[in-house]
Amino acid sequence: RDWSSDVCSSDREISGLISRATQAGGAVVVPLTFFVFATWLADCLPVAPFVWIVTPPTTTAAPLGQLLGLLCRRAFVVSDISSARFHSLPMDLQPTLLTEIFQPTRRALNLLRASTRHGAFVAAGGKAMDAFCAKIVFAPEPLRDPASAGFPLELVLPPTREYVPPISASEAERIATEYQAKLLRYRLLNRAKVRTPAF
């Protein structure tokens, strides 16, 4: 089913913000825009939204990471992905995890793969926890085996043509205040449609 007709009018505005942060074309901007909206309905989806963003050395990715942290539902920046780290995170809130991976280990990839499905419990701190959540991973290289991480959407950022400054504190507050409210409204209007699809 095509949910694009239900997307609130701010989708073009969000696309514009992502375009300015990435200096990228539609092949990057459009999927990331839909990813932002998907995080607001992640708990209703059979597979968690997961994007693997490749950042070549000639790319400045910090502004995009900053922006996604402001737009995605319950964004939570983590320094590493591990079962021990998951134990200390509020996973019952099903946050959108945002992290960097420079050299993916088998354990990290297994955890990423498990967290794409409902009911795939991870052992952490002597107990089992449901790791299902949306994820954004910034990495210098594409995955050698996408299946090892659960087939994330892979996007390659283009070289940065000109300097993109970090988002200032005042602008970040404005973006968060304005768009979190709009995206919450989108969730409230569309959650029931996703939970009870018409076959």
Long-range contacts (C-beta under 8 A, 24 or more apart in sequence): 1-197, 1-198, 3-190, 3-193, 3-194, 4-34, 6-186, 6-189, 6-190, 6-193, 7-37, 7-186, 8-182, 8-183, 8-185, 8-186, 8-189, 10-179, 10-182, 10-183, 11-37, 13-179, 14-71, 14-179, 17-67, 17-71, 17-175, 18-64, 18-67, 20-164, 21-63, 21-64, 21-66, 21-67, 21-164, 22-63, 22-64, 22-157, 22-158, 23-158, 23-160, 23-161, 23-162, 23-164, 24-157, 24-158, 25-158, 27-155, 28-155, 28-156, 28-157, 28-158, 31-153, 31-155, 32-64, 32-68, 32-155, 35-72, 35-136, 35-153, 36-68, 36-71, 36-72, 36-183, 37-183, 37-186, 38-134, 39-72, 39-73, 39-75, 39-96, 39-134, 40-72, 40-73, 40-183, 40-184, 40-186, 40-187, 41-187, 41-190, 41-191, 41-194, 42-73, 42-94, 42-96, 42-133, 42-134, 43-94, 44-191, 44-194, 44-195, 45-194, 46-117, 46-118, 47-116, 47-117, 48-115, 48-116, 48-117, 48-132, 48-133, 48-134, 48-135, 49-96, 49-134, 49-135, 50-112, 50-116, 50-134, 50-135, 50-137, 50-149, 50-150, 50-152, 50-153, 51-135, 51-136, 51-137, 51-152, 51-153, 51-154, 51-155, 52-137, 52-139, 52-142, 52-143, 52-146, 52-149, 52-152, 52-153, 52-154, 52-155, 53-136, 53-137, 53-138, 53-139, 53-155, 53-156, 53-157, 54-139, 54-140, 54-141, 54-142, 54-154, 54-155, 54-156, 54-157, 55-138, 55-139, 55-140, 55-157, 56-140, 56-156, 56-157, 56-159, 57-140, 58-159, 58-160, 59-157, 59-158, 59-159, 59-160, 60-160, 60-163, 60-164, 61-138, 61-157, 62-166, 63-164, 63-165, 63-166, 63-167, 64-157, 65-98, 65-136, 65-138, 66-166, 66-167, 66-172, 67-167, 67-175, 68-98, 68-136, 69-98, 70-167, 70-172, 70-175, 70-176, 70-179, 70-180, 71-175, 71-179, 71-180, 71-183, 72-96, 72-98, 72-134, 72-136, 73-134, 73-183, 73-187, 80-108, 81-108, 81-111, 81-112, 81-137, 82-107, 82-108, 82-111, 83-107, 83-111, 83-122, 83-123, 83-124, 84-124, 84-125, 86-111, 86-122, 86-124, 86-129, 86-131, 87-124, 87-125, 87-129, 91-129, 91-130, 91-131, 91-133, 94-132, 94-133, 94-134, 95-133, 95-134, 96-133, 96-134, 96-135, 96-136, 97-133, 97-134, 97-135, 97-136, 98-135, 98-136, 98-138, 99-135, 99-136, 99-137, 99-138, 100-137, 100-138, 100-139, 101-137, 101-138, 101-139, 102-139, 102-140, 104-139, 104-143, 104-149, 106-148, 109-148, 109-149, 110-148, 112-137, 112-149, 112-150, 112-152, 113-148, 113-149, 113-150, 114-150, 115-150, 116-150, 116-152, 117-150
